[in-house]
Amino acid sequence: MPIRRKLAAAVAAGALVLLPAAPALAYEPVNVVHTERVQAGPYEVTVGFSAWPLRAMQSMDVTFIPDGGIAGKSGRLLMTGPGLDDDLADGVLARHPRKLDVWGLDVVALDEPGSYTFGFRVDGPQGTGEGRTQPVQVLTQPGPPLGLSWAVCVIPLVALVAFLVVAWRRSGTA
């Protein structure tokens, strides 16, 4: 009997570990709503955006699909725009985690409104080529200002701290 209990406990522990992974499998594939075709040397690349128009601080996916696929090719991202961090401005184009047959950026957000270009370098059997999208205008952040959003979110924390202070003082353990 103890072996059965141990086995049941091990199965339950395994289920608890694997249960949170189930929602990750339910994510939808990338829904591209706007594309641009860009010539990068001998390669033609389709750049796809999952949100259009683009807004600052709004999550989106960006895909880079060279004609003929990404097999046998490598890519580098060369972005320009206001407030870009170094990883986003110049980095290796990797497979998109939810669309494995293309390169892409998964759930990226641009911090500031302004004009951005999505540039890239493709190395492949036909040589090396660079290309850039036309400047893409990123609009202001949707919704209320970030400071106001944070202030509203902090209200429950302040109320909880006030409640705990009052409860602590009333309990008489000072």
VEXPA-502910 format. One record per residue: x, y, z of N, C-alpha, C, O, CB in turn; residue in three letters; residue number from 1. Coordinates in steps of 0.001 Angstrom, whole numbers. Glycine has a CB too. Layout:
nu	nv	nw	cau	cav	caw	cu	cv	cw	ou	ov	ow	cbu	cbv	cbw	resn	resi
X	Y	Z	X	Y	Z	X	Y	Z	X	Y	Z	X	Y	Z	ALA	NUM $
...
This chain:
nu	nv	nw	cau	cav	caw	cu	cv	cw	ou	ov	ow	cbu	cbv	cbw	resn	resi
802	-1204	0	0	0	0	847	1273	0	490	2205	-720	-914	-4	1189	MET	1 $
1929	1377	746	2727	2601	722	3292	2904	-670	3459	4070	-1026	3863	2493	1724	PRO	2 $
3585	1871	-1454	4118	2105	-2801	3067	2767	-3674	3385	3645	-4476	4587	784	-3442	ILE	3 $
1807	2346	-3521	730	2955	-4298	559	4426	-3932	332	5268	-4801	-584	2199	-4075	ARG	4 $
668	4725	-2655	547	6128	-2222	1703	6964	-2775	1505	8096	-3217	515	6220	-674	ARG	5 $
2891	6404	-2745	4048	7125	-3288	3894	7349	-4787	4207	8420	-5305	5348	6355	-3002	LYS	6 $
3405	6314	-5475	3184	6433	-6907	2105	7483	-7206	2253	8291	-8123	2786	5072	-7497	LEU	7 $
1031	7461	-6429	-38	8453	-6612	487	9857	-6336	140	10797	-7052	-1238	8140	-5687	ALA	8 $
1314	10012	-5311	1890	11323	-4997	2817	11782	-6116	2824	12961	-6469	2655	11274	-3660	ALA	9 $
3592	10869	-6671	4491	11225	-7773	3696	11646	-9015	4059	12609	-9691	5419	10037	-8113	ALA	10 $
2607	10917	-9313	1760	11273	-10459	1108	12635	-10231	1035	13449	-11152	675	10192	-10695	VAL	11 $
632	12886	-9008	14	14171	-8686	1034	15306	-8806	716	16373	-9331	-585	14140	-7265	ALA	12 $
2247	15079	-8324	3287	16102	-8434	3638	16365	-9892	3836	17513	-10289	4542	15679	-7658	ALA	13 $
3714	15311	-10684	3980	15485	-12116	2878	16256	-12810	3144	17098	-13667	4153	14139	-12786	GLY	14 $
1627	15966	-12436	500	16698	-13025	549	18169	-12641	253	19033	-13466	-836	16083	-12581	ALA	15 $
921	18465	-11394	1026	19860	-10969	2132	20605	-11712	2019	21804	-11965	1276	19929	-9474	LEU	16 $
3189	19898	-12054	4278	20518	-12795	3881	20756	-14252	4207	21799	-14819	5536	19645	-12722	VAL	17 $
3179	19798	-14860	2828	19891	-16272	1562	20698	-16539	1371	21181	-17655	2663	18521	-16835	LEU	18 $
701	20854	-15550	-568	21564	-15739	-382	23005	-16220	-1111	23418	-17121	-1350	21565	-14443	LEU	19 $
547	23790	-15677	713	25157	-16182	1192	25221	-17636	1049	26260	-18280	1688	25900	-15307	PRO	20 $
1751	24142	-18158	2217	24146	-19553	1063	24074	-20532	1227	24449	-21693	3166	22983	-19799	ALA	21 $
-95	23607	-20105	-1238	23459	-21005	-1666	24781	-21641	-1935	24787	-22843	-2403	22861	-20254	ALA	22 $
-1749	25914	-20910	-2126	27164	-21570	-1121	27602	-22623	-1506	28229	-23610	-2284	28256	-20546	PRO	23 $
155	27290	-22441	1161	27689	-23428	916	27012	-24769	1227	27579	-25817	2566	27356	-22924	ALA	24 $
369	25818	-24745	89	25110	-25981	-1137	25675	-26687	-1361	25381	-27862	-106	23634	-25704	LEU	25 $
-1928	26476	-25996	-3174	26988	-26553	-3007	28328	-27263	-3985	28851	-27799	-4195	27126	-25462	ALA	26 $
-1804	28902	-27288	-1618	30192	-27937	-1923	30084	-29424	-1573	29103	-30081	-189	30707	-27719	TYR	27 $
-2576	31104	-29933	-2905	31124	-31351	-1648	31352	-32174	-672	31916	-31678	-3951	32210	-31653	GLU	28 $
-1665	30921	-33419	-543	31250	-34289	-521	32747	-34561	-1484	33454	-34267	-624	30460	-35610	PRO	29 $
562	33214	-35113	716	34637	-35388	-310	35062	-36434	-402	34458	-37503	2157	34956	-35867	VAL	30 $
-1070	36089	-36127	-2073	36618	-37038	-1507	37873	-37698	-1551	38952	-37105	-3413	36926	-36290	ASN	31 $
-983	37751	-38899	-377	38874	-39613	-1486	39691	-40266	-2269	39167	-41058	656	38378	-40681	VAL	32 $
-1549	40993	-39924	-2605	41851	-40470	-2078	42864	-41485	-2865	43489	-42195	-3305	42582	-39346	VAL	33 $
-749	43034	-41562	-156	43968	-42525	1190	43422	-42967	1965	42945	-42139	0	45397	-41913	HIS	34 $
1477	43485	-44259	2774	43030	-44768	3389	44089	-45669	2695	44925	-46247	2624	41701	-45534	THR	35 $
4695	44028	-45769	5457	44865	-46699	6498	43991	-47375	7128	43159	-46723	6130	46076	-45966	GLU	36 $
6683	44170	-48668	7704	43434	-49421	8931	44324	-49539	8830	45492	-49915	7179	43003	-50840	ARG	37 $
10100	43759	-49211	11346	44515	-49227	12389	43716	-49993	12529	42510	-49791	11836	44830	-47781	VAL	38 $
13116	44388	-50868	14213	43759	-51603	15485	43886	-50779	15870	44992	-50401	14397	44405	-53012	GLN	39 $
16140	42766	-50497	17390	42733	-49745	18437	42040	-50605	18659	40837	-50470	17215	42004	-48369	ALA	40 $
19081	42799	-51490	20029	42201	-52414	19304	41218	-53313	18309	41585	-53938	21174	41505	-51659	GLY	41 $
19775	39972	-53398	19109	38993	-54262	17845	38377	-53639	17186	37554	-54274	20080	37892	-54608	PRO	42 $
17509	38762	-52422	16386	38151	-51716	15226	39140	-51594	15427	40327	-51334	16825	37666	-50320	TYR	43 $
14028	38634	-51782	12839	39429	-51502	12254	38909	-50198	12037	37707	-50040	11791	39355	-52680	GLU	44 $
12002	39817	-49271	11567	39451	-47927	10213	40093	-47649	10002	41273	-47930	12614	39885	-46862	VAL	45 $
9304	39304	-47095	8003	39823	-46662	8077	40067	-45163	8329	39148	-44383	6832	38832	-47019	THR	46 $
7855	41318	-44771	7834	41688	-43351	6371	41778	-42937	5600	42537	-43525	8598	43055	-43083	VAL	47 $
5987	41001	-41922	4603	40970	-41474	4455	41504	-40062	5308	41270	-39207	4061	39564	-41550	GLY	48 $
3360	42226	-39822	3073	42809	-38515	1742	42262	-38007	788	42145	-38777	3041	44365	-38591	PHE	49 $
1669	41925	-36720	429	41391	-36158	-494	42489	-35642	-1605	42201	-35197	744	40423	-35036	SER	50 $
-54	43737	-35695	-894	44871	-35303	-641	45993	-36299	497	46219	-36709	-593	45337	-33827	ALA	51 $
-1691	46690	-36683	-1540	47825	-37598	-2699	48761	-37388	-3834	48285	-37392	-1466	47365	-39079	TRP	52 $
-2517	50034	-37206	-1250	50758	-37138	-500	50422	-35847	-1089	49974	-34864	-1494	52275	-37233	PRO	53 $
794	50647	-35878	1626	50351	-34718	1465	51453	-33684	1359	52632	-34022	3108	50197	-35124	LEU	54 $
1448	51051	-32419	1349	52008	-31313	2453	51717	-30306	2834	50563	-30107	-54	51940	-30630	ARG	55 $
2963	52763	-29676	4006	52608	-28664	3466	51804	-27487	2292	51923	-27136	4524	53990	-28189	ALA	56 $
4314	50993	-26883	4015	50190	-25701	2943	49129	-25964	2378	48596	-25008	3571	51091	-24571	MET	57 $
2644	48806	-27220	1647	47799	-27557	2371	46567	-28096	3179	46670	-29019	615	48348	-28596	GLN	58 $
2080	45413	-27522	2745	44182	-27942	2326	43794	-29347	1168	43947	-29735	2435	43046	-26970	SER	59 $
3286	43291	-30099	3009	42821	-31453	4052	41786	-31828	5086	41658	-31173	3002	43996	-32472	MET	60 $
3766	41053	-32889	4721	40121	-33476	5158	40698	-34813	4362	41313	-35522	4103	38684	-33644	ASP	61 $
6425	40498	-35153	6948	40895	-36454	7599	39668	-37070	8426	39018	-36431	7968	42090	-36336	VAL	62 $
7232	39344	-38308	7814	38187	-38991	8603	38645	-40208	8262	39640	-40846	6716	37184	-39407	THR	63 $
9660	37908	-40521	10508	38163	-41685	10555	36865	-42482	11076	35854	-42011	11964	38647	-41267	PHE	64 $
9998	36904	-43704	9874	35684	-44504	10578	35885	-45838	10003	36488	-46745	8381	35307	-44722	ILE	65 $
11809	35396	-45982	12460	35500	-47291	11836	34511	-48278	11448	33407	-47897	13980	35242	-47163	PRO	66 $
11741	34913	-49545	11234	33995	-50569	12096	32745	-50570	13323	32837	-50532	11225	34664	-51981	ASP	67 $
11477	31595	-50614	12207	30334	-50577	12427	29814	-49172	13001	28739	-48998	13524	30491	-51257	GLY	68 $
11978	30558	-48154	12099	30103	-46771	13427	30473	-46136	14274	31110	-46763	11916	28619	-46707	GLY	69 $
13597	30067	-44888	14801	30428	-44136	15853	29326	-44116	16934	29519	-43559	14429	30783	-42726	ILE	70 $
15559	28189	-44706	16522	27082	-44722	17779	27502	-45492	17696	27990	-46619	15889	25806	-45362	ALA	71 $
18922	27308	-44876	20194	27636	-45516	20531	29120	-45491	21487	29549	-46136	20177	27164	-46928	GLY	72 $
19765	29895	-44764	20005	31338	-44684	20139	31751	-43222	19663	31067	-42317	18859	32133	-45374	LYS	73 $
20790	32873	-43021	20832	33479	-41690	20477	34946	-41852	20640	35528	-42925	22242	33301	-41008	SER	74 $
19990	35532	-40770	19552	36915	-40846	19963	37712	-39633	20195	37167	-38553	18067	36979	-41010	GLY	75 $
20047	39000	-39829	20389	39932	-38750	19420	41096	-38810	19143	41618	-39890	21872	40429	-38864	ARG	76 $
18903	41507	-37667	17974	42616	-37577	18750	43914	-37403	19652	43991	-36569	16982	42408	-36416	LEU	77 $
18408	44930	-38180	19063	46240	-38120	17966	47303	-38049	17591	47874	-39073	20011	46475	-39367	LEU	78 $
17454	47571	-36854	16357	48527	-36690	16872	49901	-36320	17912	50036	-35674	15380	48041	-35631	MET	79 $
16137	50916	-36734	16419	52278	-36301	15129	52907	-35812	14048	52603	-36315	17047	53117	-37446	THR	80 $
15249	53786	-34829	14092	54479	-34291	14411	55049	-32925	15449	54736	-32343	12891	53543	-34210	GLY	81 $
13516	55890	-32407	13780	56535	-31109	13681	55545	-29953	12748	54743	-29894	12800	57689	-30883	PRO	82 $
14635	55601	-29043	14562	54834	-27811	14739	53335	-27946	14279	52600	-27072	13289	55086	-27182	GLY	83 $
15376	52848	-28983	15577	51405	-29127	16709	50934	-28221	17736	51604	-28102	15881	51041	-30595	LEU	84 $
16518	49772	-27579	17632	49193	-26840	18529	48431	-27820	18106	48097	-28927	17119	48254	-25698	ASP	85 $
19751	48164	-27412	20745	47570	-28307	20340	46196	-28820	20640	45856	-29964	22068	47467	-27601	ASP	86 $
19658	45392	-27988	19259	44044	-28412	18283	44094	-29578	18342	43256	-30478	18633	43281	-27245	ASP	87 $
17392	45065	-29564	16398	45162	-30623	16969	45867	-31849	16616	45526	-32978	15159	45897	-30122	LEU	88 $
17838	46836	-31641	18384	47606	-32753	19307	46778	-33641	19325	46969	-34856	19132	48808	-32228	ALA	89 $
20063	45871	-33060	21006	45067	-33831	21109	43697	-33177	21733	43548	-32126	22407	45758	-33917	ASP	90 $
20494	42694	-33805	20520	41357	-33229	20277	40300	-34286	19887	40605	-35414	19487	41234	-32126	GLY	91 $
20509	39075	-33914	20332	37945	-34823	18842	37680	-35004	18084	37670	-34034	21058	36676	-34288	VAL	92 $
18429	37466	-36242	17049	37070	-36502	16927	35574	-36218	17581	34752	-36860	16624	37408	-37978	LEU	93 $
16092	35242	-35262	15886	33844	-34866	14504	33394	-35326	13662	34209	-35705	16038	33667	-33322	ALA	94 $
14290	32094	-35286	12966	31563	-35635	11929	32130	-34679	12181	32296	-33486	12955	30008	-35592	ARG	95 $
10766	32421	-35226	9666	32889	-34388	9192	31706	-33545	8992	30621	-34091	8490	33485	-35255	HIS	96 $
9004	31875	-32229	8667	30730	-31376	7314	30084	-31663	7108	28922	-31312	8695	31159	-29959	PRO	97 $
6383	30809	-32294	5077	30223	-32589	4863	29997	-34080	3829	29465	-34484	3981	31109	-32050	ARG	98 $
5819	30391	-34887	5739	30189	-36336	7149	29807	-36784	7907	30642	-37279	5200	31494	-37100	LYS	99 $
7478	28550	-36604	8861	28097	-36701	9453	28129	-38108	10661	27952	-38265	8954	26722	-36178	LEU	100 $
8636	28350	-39126	9170	28349	-40482	9610	29738	-40955	9975	29904	-42118	8138	27799	-41429	ASP	101 $
9579	30737	-40065	10004	32098	-40424	10838	32683	-39294	10847	32162	-38179	8775	33008	-40723	VAL	102 $
11539	33774	-39597	12219	34537	-38551	11215	35497	-37949	10236	35867	-38597	13465	35302	-39110	TRP	103 $
11454	35903	-36709	10524	36868	-36160	10831	37329	-34762	11674	36773	-34059	9190	36312	-36181	GLY	104 $
10115	38369	-34382	10153	38926	-33036	8825	38579	-32387	7765	38853	-32949	10410	40487	-33047	LEU	105 $
8878	37984	-31218	7677	37534	-30531	7322	38519	-29425	8138	38775	-28539	7871	36114	-29956	ASP	106 $
6155	39055	-29467	5607	39943	-28447	6600	41049	-28096	7039	41168	-26952	5235	39147	-27191	VAL	107 $
6939	41838	-29077	7841	42969	-28884	6996	44236	-28806	5934	44312	-29423	8901	43062	-30040	VAL	108 $
7457	45223	-28056	6770	46508	-27962	7808	47616	-28140	8898	47556	-27571	6014	46653	-26593	ALA	109 $
7461	48605	-28920	8327	49764	-29123	7967	50811	-28078	6798	51167	-27929	8184	50341	-30574	LEU	110 $
8966	51302	-27358	8719	52135	-26182	8238	53548	-26482	7484	54119	-25694	9952	52217	-25381	ASP	111 $
8655	54117	-27594	8340	55515	-27857	7686	55676	-29223	7998	54929	-30151	9605	56373	-27771	GLU	112 $
6779	56645	-29356	6236	56942	-30684	7306	57582	-31550	8260	58165	-31033	5002	57867	-30582	PRO	113 $
7156	57480	-32847	8115	58074	-33778	8238	57250	-35035	7408	56382	-35307	9475	58221	-33124	GLY	114 $
9275	57522	-35799	9505	56858	-37075	10550	55753	-36904	11654	56005	-36421	9958	57878	-38150	SER	115 $
10196	54540	-37299	11078	53377	-37183	11282	52755	-38559	10405	52836	-39420	10494	52332	-36192	TYR	116 $
12431	52139	-38762	12633	51295	-39934	13055	49916	-39445	13850	49776	-38516	13703	51908	-40909	THR	117 $
12502	48909	-40098	12842	47520	-39799	13793	47065	-40893	13371	46728	-41999	11556	46595	-39715	PHE	118 $
15082	47059	-40571	16090	46642	-41536	16602	45262	-41193	16436	44786	-40070	17246	47640	-41583	GLY	119 $
17224	44624	-42165	17733	43278	-41946	18792	42978	-42994	18821	43562	-44077	16590	42231	-41997	PHE	120 $
19664	42038	-42626	20688	41527	-43535	20453	40030	-43667	20306	39326	-42669	22150	41843	-43018	ARG	121 $
20418	39552	-44900	20203	38134	-45163	21471	37570	-45799	21959	38101	-46797	18956	37909	-46086	VAL	122 $
22003	36493	-45219	23136	35763	-45784	22625	34402	-46233	22001	33681	-45453	24314	35620	-44747	ASP	123 $
22887	34050	-47482	22406	32778	-47991	23206	32323	-49189	24266	32880	-49475	20945	32873	-48352	GLY	124 $
22714	31318	-49898	23453	30755	-51026	23647	31733	-52184	24571	31560	-52978	22744	29535	-51526	PRO	125 $
22804	32748	-52298	22944	33738	-53371	23757	34953	-52943	23851	35926	-53691	21578	34188	-53840	GLN	126 $
24349	34910	-51747	25164	36025	-51273	24499	36745	-50117	23625	36206	-49437	25435	37001	-52402	GLY	127 $
24939	37981	-49913	24442	38793	-48809	23639	39958	-49359	23994	40549	-50379	25604	39301	-47929	THR	128 $
22570	40276	-48682	21760	41422	-49084	21176	42122	-47877	20849	41486	-46875	20646	40988	-50024	GLY	129 $
21045	43441	-47974	20436	44234	-46914	19211	44931	-47453	19157	45315	-48621	21433	45256	-46339	GLU	130 $
18231	45091	-46593	17018	45797	-46967	16394	46463	-45763	16653	46086	-44621	16026	44851	-47616	GLY	131 $
15562	47465	-46035	14864	48194	-44975	13451	48492	-45431	13206	48754	-46608	15608	49506	-44605	ARG	132 $
12522	48450	-44484	11167	48877	-44791	11165	50391	-44966	12096	51075	-44541	10172	48438	-43676	THR	133 $
10132	50900	-45583	9924	52345	-45575	9719	52752	-44120	9303	51920	-43313	8694	52771	-46481	GLN	134 $
9997	54005	-43759	9774	54397	-42357	8335	54103	-41921	7374	54447	-42609	10086	55898	-42163	PRO	135 $
8220	53463	-40771	6929	53093	-40204	6651	54043	-39042	7457	54159	-38119	6911	51586	-39735	VAL	136 $
5527	54708	-39092	5170	55650	-38031	4509	54907	-36880	3491	54241	-37066	4234	56758	-38568	GLN	137 $
5088	55022	-35695	4523	54420	-34492	3785	55520	-33738	4362	56552	-33397	5637	53752	-33594	VAL	138 $
2498	55283	-33483	1643	56267	-32833	1822	56216	-31325	2517	55344	-30803	177	56034	-33202	LEU	139 $
1191	57156	-30624	1309	57202	-29164	675	55976	-28523	-100	55251	-29148	657	58476	-28614	THR	140 $
1021	55766	-27274	548	54617	-26498	-971	54652	-26386	-1550	55711	-26147	1190	54602	-25090	GLN	141 $
-1631	53485	-26561	-3080	53456	-26377	-3435	53515	-24891	-2643	53120	-24035	-3680	52193	-27021	PRO	142 $
-4622	54008	-24602	-5092	54024	-23223	-4585	55212	-22441	-4026	56150	-23010	-4687	52769	-22531	GLY	143 $
-4781	55173	-21119	-4358	56298	-20278	-2837	56356	-20175	-2151	55382	-20487	-4980	56185	-18873	PRO	144 $
-2310	57504	-19733	-857	57610	-19549	-350	56551	-18560	-1066	56139	-17647	-480	59025	-19051	PRO	145 $
884	56129	-18765	1452	55046	-17958	1472	55386	-16470	1188	54520	-15642	2863	54732	-18430	LEU	146 $
1802	56624	-16114	1833	57028	-14704	470	56893	-14043	371	56430	-12907	2320	58462	-14579	GLY	147 $
-578	57295	-14750	-1928	57174	-14212	-2313	55704	-14038	-2932	55337	-13039	-2935	57883	-15131	LEU	148 $
-1950	54874	-14998	-2245	53441	-14894	-1572	52833	-13663	-2194	52062	-12931	-1784	52704	-16167	SER	149 $
-305	53179	-13436	406	52651	-12276	-211	53172	-10985	-334	52425	-10014	1893	53020	-12341	TRP	150 $
-602	54450	-10961	-1203	55017	-9754	-2489	54282	-9388	-2719	53986	-8216	-1488	56513	-9948	ALA	151 $
-3317	53990	-10369	-4566	53267	-10107	-4263	51850	-9625	-4959	51336	-8750	-5453	53225	-11378	VAL	152 $
-3249	51223	-10177	-2903	49852	-9785	-2332	49775	-8373	-2419	48726	-7734	-1905	49269	-10768	CYS	153 $
-1754	50853	-7878	-1137	50847	-6552	-2171	51041	-5445	-1895	50733	-4286	-73	51936	-6465	VAL	154 $
-3354	51545	-5784	-4387	51810	-4771	-4690	50573	-3917	-4730	50705	-2693	-5672	52295	-5449	ILE	155 $
-4908	49373	-4487	-5164	48207	-3620	-3993	47876	-2691	-4217	47443	-1561	-5479	46993	-4476	PRO	156 $
-2761	48068	-3139	-1606	47804	-2289	-1576	48771	-1106	-1326	48359	27	-304	47912	-3102	LEU	157 $
-1829	50046	-1362	-1853	51037	-287	-2972	50701	692	-2776	50796	1904	-2038	52469	-855	VAL	158 $
-4140	50310	190	-5257	49941	1070	-4898	48719	1914	-5231	48669	3098	-6532	49659	240	ALA	159 $
-4220	47728	1316	-3808	46544	2071	-2829	46906	3178	-2968	46419	4300	-3181	45510	1139	LEU	160 $
-1852	47740	2891	-876	48153	3903	-1581	48914	5021	-1290	48687	6196	239	49027	3270	VAL	161 $
-2507	49819	4673	-3249	50559	5697	-4072	49614	6560	-4117	49770	7780	-4161	51608	5048	ALA	162 $
-4722	48638	5940	-5508	47646	6685	-4617	46869	7643	-4984	46672	8801	-6220	46677	5718	PHE	163 $
-3460	46427	7182	-2555	45657	8043	-2022	46492	9200	-1864	45975	10306	-1390	45109	7228	LEU	164 $
-1744	47766	8969	-1269	48640	10042	-2361	48820	11089	-2098	48724	12287	-829	50012	9479	VAL	165 $
-3582	49081	10640	-4697	49249	11596	-4933	47961	12367	-5115	47998	13584	-5996	49671	10864	VAL	166 $
-4933	46826	11684	-5155	45543	12360	-4037	45258	13346	-4301	44733	14428	-5261	44401	11338	ALA	167 $
-2819	45581	13014	-1672	45336	13893	-1772	46215	15150	-1486	45756	16256	-338	45613	13139	TRP	168 $
-2176	47472	14973	-2274	48395	16107	-3438	47993	17014	-3346	48133	18233	-2454	49854	15611	ARG	169 $
-4529	47497	16432	-5681	47098	17247	-5444	45792	17994	-6054	45546	19035	-6910	46964	16374	ARG	170 $
-4565	44964	17466	-4323	43668	18116	-3557	43831	19420	-3548	42921	20248	-3554	42737	17180	SER	171 $
-2919	44969	19612	-2232	45238	20867	-850	44635	20953	-251	44689	22027	-3043	44739	21992	GLY	172 $
-309	44071	19905	1050	43533	19947	2010	44580	19415	2534	44463	18307	1161	42218	19128	THR	173 $
2229	45593	20216	3114	46674	19798	4418	46634	20514	5279	47480	20275	2471	47998	20015	ALA	174 $
